[in-house]
Amino acid sequence: MRPQPAAQTAPAPALRGDSGAVPALPSPPPQPPPPRSERLLALSSQSFDVLVIGGGVTGCGIARDAALRGLRVALVEREDFASGTSSRSSRLIHGGIRYLEHGHLGLVFESSIERYRLLRLAPHLVRPLAFVWPVYKGARIARWKLSAGLMLYDALALFRNVKASQGLNARQISELLPGLRSDGLTGGARYYDAATDDARLTLANAIGASEAGAVVLNHASVRALLLEDGRARGATVVDSLTGQELTVRARVLVNATGPWSDEIRKLDANGSTSTVRGSKGVHISVPRERLPTDCAITLLSPVDGRVMFILPAGTHTIIGTTETATQAHPSEVRASLADVDYLLASANGFFPQAHLVREDVVSAWAGIRPLVASGYGHGDANSASREHAIHTSPTGVLAISGGKLTTYRVMARDTVDAVEKALGVPHHKATTGSIPLPGGDLSSLDAELAAARAEVGREDTAVHLVHAYGSRWRLVWALTREQPTLAEPLAPGLPYIRAEAIHGVTHELVHTLSDLLVRRLKVAFETRDLGRAAARIAAADIAPLLGWSPDTVERQLADYSRDVERLFAIEPTSR
């Protein structure tokens, strides 16, 4: 075994003393991941302790945890890291206040503790966010009930949230939320959770796993499991980019494919029983000027009383989410017109002067939450438990299901504990609760932001670079000194720059335009053409790095156009 590596609305307490000092670059600078050819060779020629199937936040978290414990780790993902549910969430790290209503106190406690940790381990990616909850006369959750719930919410967080919740009267609510419907408004409250970039949080775990010694590979699908004497001892993996087929051998396999879990289960012996039920969540994005807000807003939809959010997101505002059981395939799930109309009607019900219509929607997306089937009980998807569960198949494949973005680290920890038990090796305590994620080794986020503003000169780009890359933002900006044109924007009005395309290929495992513009950056979510114009700019920059010929560039652009249509097209009917 390898030795283990050494270890905005209100500021989060610092992980260590806030001296205000800003390091020039991480020392030593982080090494880029090995070339894809080397990783393919390693997968086919080495034997691993554990093979993790699935590169969502849970799978990447498992790979990082296991590698930090000294295990030999491989991870394969058939599309890209976070290409499924992990890039289609509400982008929140939260205790889950709405789960109190259903009595899931244990989950709220666990989520609150994880929020506290992630605010410190990844202060660039997980940032405090104030929420305002207005209460109206006759609402299902009355003002007194909300106050009692928030008192419990603070207590379950051991009173270690960014700030304590605070009751507000109607006047204070109206001042905080201009344009909010005032008829029947009785007051409300302000409380705190955290916002994140879900895809980049996943990527940080993938990169962290690689830096800890794991072999991670995106665009590599599992076609079959290798069964020997009734036990799973590896998998047949196909490199989607070259068509190369290889056998990856491992003593333990982990199925961390979320809503795709049953597909891997079908490859396993006697693996026909489903343990996952899908719940579809839809979000829409509108221009910030159409529904401006500096804080997040928690609402009870006037349509059906469901808890939903309106969230600030840079130049846009996100409205979400729905929650309905679905039979749609995870690769094909999309928002429907009914979903969009529901979210627009809910927002207009509280902001009647906004007059939001379908044409205001910049993008709409859907993800499937892989809930534990037994967690549904006799209720609906909205009341189903978000607890996670680990199942072991007759061939020894460990499958992790359920959970939520906020608790991914706990899910990973519990899974690696099970892996150690299956391997029969001594238990090692997880270190992911104390070692910052890549880029999270910041002595002061505010000082880092000030340094970026001074060096970059453009406010939105400076803030974006620090929030996306943390202490590693200078690695990206350094490219613009070598080639000044790389400081140019990828899309007008957005903070993303061309240097990020280069850095994505060299340091962030980018192999396709969708990897870059849908997941490393949020260009596809924030442009009406879904990033098609930016794709042509980015393709010209990264083609030499990836060996793309002019014909290949055109094929890649066509592939990108089909991909974003698959992800963001709005269905005429629900599925």
N, C-alpha and C positions, 0 to 999 in steps of 0.2 A: 504493500500500500504506500501511496505517496504521503509525505508529511502534509499537514494542513497549512494553507496559506495564512500568513499573519493577518492576524486580524487588523388668497392673500388679503386676507382681510385683517388678519392678525398673525403675528409671528409665532411659529411653533418654538417651544423651548429647544435650545441647541443640544445637539448630541454630545458635544464637548464644549469646553470654554470658548465663548465668542470673543476672540481676541481682535477681530477685525482684519487680521492679516490675510492676504490673498496670495496663494501660491501661484507662481508663473505657469507651471504645468505640473501635473502629477509626476512624482519622482520615484522611480523612473517612469517615463511615459508608457502607457499601456501598449502592449504589442498587439497588432491586428491578428484576427483569427488566421489559422493556417489556410493555405489555398485549398479550394474545394477538392482538387485532385489528391492532395495529401490526406484530407479527411476521408475520402472514398477509399483510399488505400488502407488507412487505419481501420475502418469499419470491416473491411474484408479480410484483413490479415491478423487482427488482434482478437483476443477473447476477453469479454467484459463480464463484470459482476452483474450489471443490470443494464438492460435495454429499455429505455423509455420510449413508448410509442405515443406521439402527440406533442406538438409544440405550442400549445396554448399556455396561459400563465401557470396553470397547475403543473403541466409536464415540464416546462422550463424551470419552475421552482423546485421540482423533484430532482431534476438533473443537477442543479446548482447545489442543493443540500447534500445529495449523495456524493458529489465530487469533493465538496468541502470536508466530508467525513473520511475521505481517502479511498472511496470505492472507485473502481474502474467503470466509467459511465459512457454509454452511447445514447444519443437521442436522435430520432428521425421524425420528421414532420412532412406529410405528403404535399402540402402547399407551402405556406410560409408561416413563420412564427406569428401567432395572434391572428391568423387569417380567418378564424371562425368566430366564436362568441367573444373571445378576448379582445377583439377590436370593434365590437358592436354593442358596447355596454353604455351605461349612463355616465361613465368616466368618474365614478365616485368611489372614494374609500370612506365608508360610513358605518356607523354602529347599527343602522337599520331600525330607525325609530318606528317605522310602520310594522315591524315584526312584534313590537310590544303588544299590539292589539290582538295578535293571535297567540300570545303567551309564550313566544320563543325567547325566553329570558336568557337562557344559556348562550344562544347564538349572538344576542345583542352584547352580552358581556365579552364573549370571545372577540367579536368584531371590534368593539371599542378598544380593547387592549391592542389588537393588531393595528388599528388606526394610529394609536399612540406610537407604536414601534415604527411604522412606515413613515410617519412624519419626520422621524429622526434618521432613519436609515436611507431614505431617498428624498431629502428635502427639496430637490429640484423637481422631482416628478410627482410628489404628493404634497399638496399645499393646502393650508387652512382655507375654509370657505364658510362664510356666514350664510345661514338659511333664515328666511322670514316665513312664518306660518300665520296667515291671516285667518281669523275665525269669524263666521257669520251667524246671525241668529238662526236657530233651528238646525245648525250643522250637526252631522252625526257625531263628531268629536267636539264637544262643547269646550268653552274656554277653560273651565275648571279642570276638565278631564285632560286637556292638553298640558296644563301647568303641572298636574300630578304626573303625567307621563314623562314630561321633560325632567322633572325632579328625579324620577326613577332612572331615566336615561343618563343623567349626570352621575347618579350613584353607581350604576353599573359600569361606568367608565372610571370608577374610583376617584371621581372629581379631578381627573387629570386631562380633561379635554383642553382645547386651546383657551376657551373661556367658558364660564358657566352660562347656562341658558338664562334668559331674561324675559319677563312678561312685559308686554307692550299694550298701550291703550290704542283706541281707534285712530287718534290723531297721529301718534307716533308711527303707526303702520302706514298711514296715508303719506306721511312725509318720506318714509323710506321707499315706498312703491308708488310713484306718481302714475296716474292713469288707472290705478286699481279701483274696481267698483266699490263705491262707498255705501250703497244701500244695504242696510242690515249689518254692516261691519261693527263688531263689538270689541275688537282688539286682536290679540294674538301673542306671538312670542318670537324671539330670536334665539337660535341655537347654532352650534358649530359642528361641522363635519369636515371633509376634505375632498378636494378634486384631484384627478390624476389624468395622465395620458395613458389609457389602458394598453394600447399597442406597445408604447415605448417602455412601460413597466414590464411587460412580457419580454421584450427584447433585452432589457437590462439583465433579466434573469438568464436568458440564453447566453449573452456575452459573459456574464459572471460564471456560468457553468463552464464555458470554453476556457476562460482564464484560470479556472480551478483544475483544468485537465480533462474535462469531458470532451468527447467528440460529438459535435452537434451538426446536423445536416438538415436543411430545409429542402423542399421539392424532392422528397424521397419517400415513396409510398411502400407500405408493407403489403405484399401480395399473398404471403402464406406464412404460417408458423412452422418452425422446425420442431417436430415432436420426436422424442427419443425415449423409448421405454415408458410411454405414457406421460412424459413430462415435457414442458415447453423449454427448449434449449436455444432458441434463437428465432430468426425470421428471414424470409427471402424479401429483399428490399430492391426496388427498382428506382434508379436515378431518373427522375422525370425530365431532366434537361438533356441527358445523353442517351437514355434508354438502357444504360448499363444495368445488369442484374447482378446482385451480390448476396452472399449469405453472411449475416451478422450473428455471431454466436455469443450467448450470454447465459449466465446461470439462473437469472431471474428476469422475467418480463413484466413490465408495468403498462397497463392499458390506461392512458391518460388522455383519451381522445374526446372526452366530453360527449356532445350529442352524437358523435360517431361511434360511441363505445360498442353498440350492438353489432356494428359491422366487423369490428375486430373479434368480438365474442363469437360470431358465426364461423370464424376461421379456427376457433378453438374446438377441441373435442367436447361434445355435449354442451355446446355453448349457445343454445337457442333461447334460453330464458332471458327476457329483457329486464334490466334493473334500472333503466333510465326512462323518464318521460319528459318530452320536450315542452317547454313553455316559451311562446314567442313574445319577444319584447321589441317594440317599434319606437324609433325616435325620429323626429324631423328637425331640420335646421332652417332658421329664417334669418335674414339680415338683422344685425343688432339694432339698426335704427328703426326697424318695424316693431320691435318689442324690446326696448332698452331696459337693462337692469344691471346694477353693479353687484347684486347679491343673488344667491339662489332663492327660489320661492317654492315652498311646499304647499300644495293645494289638494283639496278634495274635489275631484272632477264633478261638475254639475250634471254630467251625463249619467254617471253610475256610482258616484261617491268614492271611487278608487283614489288612493294616494298617488299623486304624480308630482313632477318637478318641472320648473322652468329654470334653466341654468345658463349663466353667462359663459361664453366660449369665444374669447377674442373678438373677432369682427362679426360673430354670429351669436344667436341665442338658440339653445337646444330645448325642445319640448318633448317630454317623454315620461313615462313609457306606458305602453299597453302591456297586458299580460293575459295571454290566452293559450289554452292547450292547442297544439298543432301536430299534424301528421306530415307536414312538409319535410322534404329532405333537407338536412342542414346546408347543403351546397346551393340549394335553390330557394331558400326562404327569403321572402321580400316583403316590404310593406305593401299593403293594399290601399285602395282609395278609401275604403271604410276606416282603416287605421288612421290615415291622414286626416280625414274629416273629423274623426273622434278627437284627435289631439288639437286640431284647430278650434273645434267647438268648445273644448275644455278651456283653452287659453282665452278665447273670445268671451267666455262666460265671466271671466274675472277682469279682463281688459277690453271692455266693449268698444272703446274708442280705437283700438288697434285695427279692427275690421280685417283680420287676417283671412286670406283666401288661398286656394291651392297654388296660385301663381307666385305667392310669396315664398313657397318652399324651395330652398336651394338644393337640399338633398334629403332623402328619407332612407333609412336603413333598418334592417331587422336582424336579430340574433336569436338563437335558441338557447335557453338556459337548461342545462342537463340536470334536472332535478331527480333525486332518488324516487323511484316509482312508489315505494312504500310510504314516502312522505306526503303523498297526496291524501291518504286516508279517504274520507268521504267528501272532502272539500274540493275547491277549484284550484286553478294554478296560483291565484293570488294569495291563497291561504296556505299553500303547500310549504313544507319545511325546507329551509336552505341548509340544513345540516348535511354533512358529507358522510359517506360510508365507503368502506374498503371491502371488496369481495374477492375471494380466492377461488379460481376455477379448479375443476378436478385435475387439470394439468399444471397447476401452480401459478397461472397468470394472475397477477394482482390487478384489480380494476378499481380505480378511484372515481366516484361519481358524486354529484350534488355539490354543495358549497357555493361560494360566491367570490367575486374578485377580491374583496377585502380580506378574506381568510385564506387566500391561496397558500401563504407560507405555513400555516398550521396544517393544511391538507398535505402539503409536501412533507412536512416533518413527520406526520403520522404515517405516510406512505413509506418513507425511508426507514422508519422504525420497523415497519412490517417487512421491508426488504432485508434488513439486517437479520431479523428473526428467521426469514426463509433461507438466508445464506448460512445461518449458524455461526455468525461472527459476533465478537463482543459488541455491545451497544456503545455508540458514541453519541454524546449529546449534540443536537443540532446547534450550529454556530450562526445560522442565518438571522437569529434574533439580535445579534450584536455587530455583525460585519456589514458595513454599508454596501448597498448595491453600487455597481460601477457608476461613477460620477457623483455619488452621494457623499464623498469625503470632503465636505465643505466645512470650513471653520465658521463661515458667515455667508448665508445666501445673499443678504443685503449688500455686503461688501463685494461679492462676486458680481452682482447686478451692476453696481456702480462702476466697477472696472470694465465690464462689457460695454456699458453706455459710453464711457470715455473712449474706448478703443474702436468700437464699431461705428458710433456716431449716429446710428438710426435706432430710435427707441424701440420700435416693435421688434426689429431683428435682434437687438441686443437681449431683450427680455426672452424672446423665443429661444435663442441659442443657449442661454443659461438654464432655462427650464427644461429644454430637451436633452442637453448633454452634461449639465452640472459642471463639475470641475474640469471636464474634458472639452469644454466649448472652444478653447483656444486651438485645439487640434483642427477644428473645422475652419476657424477664422484664419489660421496660418496659411491655408491654401489661397486665400485672396491676396496675400502679400506676394505670393509667387506668380499669381495670375489674377490681376485686378478684376477682370471680367467675371470671375466667379463670385464676386460680391453682388452681382445683379440678381434681381428677384426672379424666381421661377414663375410666379403668377402675379399680375398687378394687384396692388392693395393688400397682399399677404406678406408675412415676414420671412418666408422661406427663400433661401438663396441657392444659387447653382453649386456652390461649394459643397452643399449637403448631399448632392447627388454623387459627387466624387467620393466623399467620406463614406457614404452609404455602401458603396461597392468595396472600398478598401478596408473598412473597419466594422461594418454593420451587416454583413452577410446578405447584401442586396444582389439579386440575380435577375429580377424582372422589373419592369416599370411599375407594376402594381405593388411589389415589395416596397418601392420607394415612395410612391405618391398616394397610396392608400394607407400604409401602415407606418413607415418611418416618419412620414410627414402626413398632414391631414389635408393635402391639396384637393383630393377627390371629394372630400366632404364639404369643402368650402368654396367651390367654384361651380357655376351653373353648367359648365361643359364637362363637369366631373374630372377635371384635370387633363383633358385631351390636348389642349394647347401647351400646357406645361410639359406634357409627356414628350412632345417633339423636341423641346429645348433640352430636357434631361437626356433624351436618347442620344442626341448629338454629343453630349459631354461624356457619357459613360460607354458609348460604343467602343472606343479604343481600348478601354479597360477590360471589357468583356469579350473582345474579339468579334464584335458584330460587323458584318459587311453591310453595305447599303441595302441589299435585299433583306437581310436579317432585321435591320432596323425597321423596315416597313412591316415585316411580319410581327415584330414585337409591338409596334403601334397598333396594329389590328387586334392582336391578342389583348392589349390593354383596353381597347375600346369595348371588346366583348366582355371583358372581365368586369368593368365598372357598370356596364349595362346589366349584367347578371346580379351585381350587388345592390344597385341603386334604382333599378327600374321599379315603377309602382304598378302592382297588379290591379286589374280592374275589380277583382273579387278576392275575398279572404280565402286562405288555404289552411 
